[in-house]
Amino acid sequence: MESNIDTKKATSIAIDNQKKVKQKWNLKRTWPLHVFMMPAVILALVFNYAPLPGIAMAFMDFKPYLGFTESTWVGLEQFKRMIEFEDARQVIWNTLVISSLKIFFNLVIPIIFALLLNEIRKMAFKRTIQTFVYLPHFLSWVILGGILLDMLSVDGGIINNMLGAIFGMEPIFFLGEGDWFRFTVILSDVWKDFGFGAVIFLAALSGINPDLYEAATIDGANRFQQVLHITLPSLIPITVVVATLALGNTLNAGFDQIFNLYNPLVYEKGDIIDTYVYRMGLLGGQFSFATAVGLFKSVIGFVLIVTGYRLAYKYANYRIF
C-alpha cells in the first residue's frame, strides 16, 4: 500500500518537473514574441487602464481647481441629468442609427463584393481590383475628410458639378443637411472599409470544398444555383461570427470620421456620443457630465461585447480562448 502511494507521489513529482522544464523551454523559445508585445501592452496600460480612476468624476461635481479630494460627491446626479437632457438623448439615438446602419452595410456589401470577386477567373485582374479596393482602408479620416470636403462642396465640388451637368440637379449640401450628412457618413465609411472587410469572406470562400461545385456541375446546376445552394450556406457560420462580434460596436459610430466631417449645422442628426463627450468635456469644461456619458457608453458597450461573444460561441462555436 505504501509503495503504491510512494509511486504515485514520484509520478506526480516527475510530471510537475517535466511541465516546469517545458515551460522554461517555451519561454526561451518565445521570449522575442513577448518583447514585441511589450510596446502594445505598455500603451494599453498607460492609455486604457491608468486613467480608470478618473471615472470617479462621473459621480462628482468635479472642479479641476479642487481636485478629486475636495470636489463635491453627487452620486448618480450626472446620469439623471443625462437622461433628462434632450440633447443627450438625441445624441444616443444618432449613435444607434448611424452605427447600426454602418454595421449592416459593412456586413452585406463585403459579402456581395467577395461573391462577385470570387467569380473572376483572371487572377491578374482579380488582384488589381483587390488592391484598389483595399487602399482606402489604410488612409486616415483626416486625409479622407479633406478629400470629401472638397469633393462634396456646394461651390465647385466635383460631385455637385457632375450631378448638375448630367441630371441638371441643384447643388446638394451633403455635409450641411442632417439626413444627407448621415447618408454621406454611412456611404463613405462603407466605401473605405468594404474591400478590407471582404478579406474574411474571401478566406471563407477559399476553404469551401471544390468537390461540392464539381458534384453540382455534374447534376446540372449553373453558377447562380451553385452560389445559392453551396456558397451562401457555407458563408453562414463566418457571417454569424462577424455579425455577433459587431454588436460590441453598436455605440461606436466612428469618432474620427464624424469629427472630421461634421459642423454645427448637422449636430441634430450627426452628433454622436464620442463627439458630444469631446465638446462637453474638453471644450465646454463639463468634465463630470461628459465622463458620465462616456461611462454609460462604456458599460453598455461592454455588455454588448460579452453578449456578442456568447452568441458567437453558441451559434458558430467561435471562441478566442
C-alpha positions, 0 to 999 in steps of 0.5 A, a space after each residue: 500500500 505504501 509503495 503504491 502511494 510512494 509511486 504515485 507521489 514520484 509520478 506526480 513529482 516527475 510530471 510537475 518537473 517535466 511541465 516546469 522544464 517545458 515551460 522554461 523551454 517555451 519561454 526561451 523559445 518565445 521570449 522575442 514574441 513577448 518583447 514585441 508585445 511589450 510596446 502594445 501592452 505598455 500603451 494599453 496600460 498607460 492609455 486604457 487602464 491608468 486613467 480608470 480612476 478618473 471615472 470617479 468624476 462621473 459621480 462628482 461635481 468635479 472642479 479641476 481647481 479642487 481636485 478629486 479630494 475636495 470636489 463635491 460627491 453627487 452620486 448618480 446626479 450626472 446620469 439623471 441629468 443625462 437622461 433628462 437632457 434632450 440633447 443627450 438623448 438625441 445624441 444616443 439615438 444618432 449613435 444607434 442609427 448611424 452605427 447600426 446602419 454602418 454595421 449592416 452595410 459593412 456586413 452585406 456589401 463585403 459579402 456581395 463584393 467577395 461573391 462577385 470577386 470570387 467569380 473572376 477567373 483572371 487572377 491578374 485582374 482579380 488582384 488589381 481590383 483587390 488592391 484598389 479596393 483595399 487602399 482606402 482602408 489604410 488612409 486616415 479620416 483626416 486625409 479622407 475628410 479633406 478629400 470629401 470636403 472638397 469633393 462634396 462642396 456646394 461651390 465647385 465640388 466635383 460631385 455637385 458639378 457632375 450631378 448638375 451637368 448630367 441630371 441638371 440637379 441643384 447643388 446638394 449640401 451633403 455635409 450641411 443637411 442632417 439626413 444627407 450628412 448621415 447618408 454621406 457618413 454611412 456611404 463613405 465609411 462603407 466605401 473605405 472599409 468594404 474591400 478590407 472587410 471582404 478579406 474574411 469572406 474571401 478566406 471563407 470562400 477559399 476553404 469551401 470544398 471544390 468537390 461540392 461545385 464539381 458534384 453540382 456541375 455534374 447534376 446540372 446546376 449553373 453558377 447562380 444555383 451553385 452560389 445559392 445552394 453551396 456558397 451562401 450556406 457555407 458563408 453562414 457560420 463566418 457571417 454569424 461570427 462577424 455579425 455577433 462580434 459587431 454588436 460590441 460596436 453598436 455605440 461606436 459610430 466612428 469618432 474620427 470620421 464624424 469629427 472630421 466631417 461634421 459642423 454645427 449645422 448637422 449636430 441634430 442628426 450627426 452628433 454622436 456620443 464620442 463627439 458630444 463627450 469631446 465638446 462637453 468635456 474638453 471644450 465646454 469644461 463639463 468634465 463630470 457630465 461628459 465622463 458620465 456619458 462616456 461611462 454609460 457608453 462604456 458599460 453598455 458597450 461592454 455588455 454588448 461585447 460579452 453578449 456578442 461573444 456568447 452568441 458567437 460561441 453558441 451559434 458558430 462555436 467561435 471562441 478566442 480562448 
